């Protein structure tokens, strides 16, 4: 679903948007350019969050905070909860 949002830009940013949209550019309209720029930023933030989670998992593994996985997600979650309560 689309929604309208009005933005105020500095002259420098307005010029940048105009240079990257319209004839001879990848984007037909300034809105397309802004949407794609926002999507790229969101993807970078999502990737950083995922990377942080993976690094946290590696750190836990290094510190011995692991459980044996036997194919049952419920069992693994229960074991993690049990170990967390005991302080690992």
Order of alpha helices (4+ residues) and beta strands (2+ residues): alpha-alpha-alpha
